[in-house]
Amino acid sequence: MNGTNRALGRIVLVLVGLVFLALGAAVVLVQTLPAAAELWHTAADRTLGGLRSGAADTSAWWWALGGAVVLGILALLVLGSIGGGRTDTVLEDDGPDGGLPGQVRIDAAAVEHAISAAISPLPQVASLAVDVRRVRRRTAVRIVLRTRRGAPPREVVDRVEDVVHDLDTLLGQRLPVLLRIVRGGSSRPDRVR
């Protein structure tokens, strides 16, 4: 549930993987084929030989500069897409226009505590983790609940839905909630809702 752009991350990973694959294939070819080794030495002499004489081939430098610019842009895009994750505030509201001046702010810790206090006393619940996150510029609640062995998940889901409905009524808006129920005695997820 983080804010990282998955498609962009996967594209960057594929591009970096292809570059490393091409470099690896080139190294294998240079080491195994005499013609590839000769081609490599010729290209290296042409590029690096100009460095020694002070008149390097400018096209190679333009390719290197272009590659560096593309890598820089990709790095900026990836860094710019990173965000989200845990947040400290669930709701901020200035109130209606013409009302009293001020701002209402509800902290994530209050919501986490309220949900934990309402759900943890259930006899079906063995352990509980609640956190508030930013997902696509919205605040969402994640509840990870481990049930006791033999506990019916339907009862737990119904109780959590009641708690979330009460929270939505209290806040005056609906919060997206991810409920993950894990069976007691195992780490396999039972249901995701």
C-alpha positions, 0 to 999 in steps of 0.5 A, a space after each residue: 500500500 505504498 505510493 510508488 508507481 509500480 508501472 514506472 518501477 517495473 519499466 526501470 527494472 526491465 530497462 536496467 535488466 536489459 542493459 545488464 543482460 546486454 553487457 553480460 552477453 557482450 562480455 561472454 562474446 568478447 571472451 569466447 569469440 575472437 571476432 568479437 574480441 577484435 571488434 571490441 579492441 578496435 572500438 576501444 582503440 578508436 574511442 580511447 585512442 582519441 583521449 590520448 591524443 586529445 582529439 576524441 571521437 565526439 559521437 561517442 561522447 554524445 552517446 555517453 552524455 545522452 545515456 547519462 541524461 536518460 539515466 538521470 531523467 529515469 532516476 528523477 522520475 522514480 524518486 518523484 514517484 516515491 511517496 505515500 506510506 504511513 501518515 500521521 493525519 487521517 482528517 483535516 477540516 476547516 469547517 463550514 464557511 462562516 463558522 468559527 475559525 479553526 481547524 479540526 485534525 484527527 491523528 492517525 494514532 487516535 483512529 488506530 487506537 479506536 479501531 484496536 480497542 473496538 476489535 481486540 476484545 473479540 474472542 476470535 481475535 488473537 492479534 491485531 495490527 492497525 495502521 493508517 497510510 496514504 494511497 493515491 493521495 487518499 488516506 486509507 486504513 489497513 487492518 491485519 488480524 490474526 484469528 484464533 484457531 477455528 474462528 469463523 472469518 465471517 463473524 470477524 468480518 461482520 464485526 470489523 465492518 460494524 466498527 468501520 461503519 461507526 468510524 465513518 459515521 463519526 468522521 463524516 466521511 468514508 475511509 477505504 479499509 483493507 482488512 487482511 485476515 490471517 488464520 490462527 496457527 498459520 501465516 497463509 492469508 485466509 481472506 482479503 476484503 
